[in-house]
Amino acid sequence: MRAMQPDVLSEIVDGRIWASERPVWFSGVRLRARTCVIRLDDGRLLVHSPAPPSDAWLKQVAAIGEVSWLVVPNCFHHLGTPAAAAAFPAAKILAPRSAAAKNPVLRIDVDLHDSTFTKGVPEMALFPLEGVPFLDETLLYHRPTQTLFGADVVLRADENDHWTWRFAARITGCSKRWSVPPDVRKKVTDKAAASRSLRALQGLAIQRLMVAHGNVIDDQPLARLTEAWREVGVE
């Protein structure tokens, strides 16, 4: 298994997107969790799904630019944001209100469902995943790099993952195939609304999908996403 280096930012798109991974324990398995850093058109940075930053990670980010946004993509990926906010006090926090209900120390400056963010950052577009309030996830689309960012919208285990997750993934149908997370599958309350959300992505030119738990999807990313949701009845 490839050793994880959580303090290392890897460049995904030259001069525009970087990512790092860290180990997280969830429901008895160890997952890889990804944090992404995006350079916006004004030169400042957006951090998607912030992790508690180490000194080494902060030094790398400082060499790239100034962080202006911290984005919590759903009501689960909030735990690292207070520590990141302390490290970047000038950054605004974009998050769903449902995350604040789970984390009383989470500050939210702009609601993820508000249009304020895209008015100020026009190169980004927001696509809420409706019909799944359990997750309350919103996908971000970065037009200049044609990159779609998600968190728990799909996940996958492969040879780079810890044995605990590889074992559980074989049981839950997530081994070496993109799948809707097991805890989300039975929490889709409105499949028609979720279907409309996925159809809203059809008009986008998407070169890659970056999610929290799994490798970067650069081979037919939209097809992988829709195939996974089709298996839970979302067409």
PyMOL commands that set and color helices and strands:
alter all, ss='L'
color gray80, all
select helices_A, chain A and resi 55-64+81-87+97-102+116-120+143-145+163-172+182-185+191-199+221-230
alter helices_A, ss='H'
color red, helices_A
select strands_A, chain A and resi 10-13+17-26+29-39+45-48+67-71+92-95+110-111+124-128+138-142+147-149+208-210
alter strands_A, ss='S'
color yellow, strands_A
deselect
rebuild
show_as cartoon
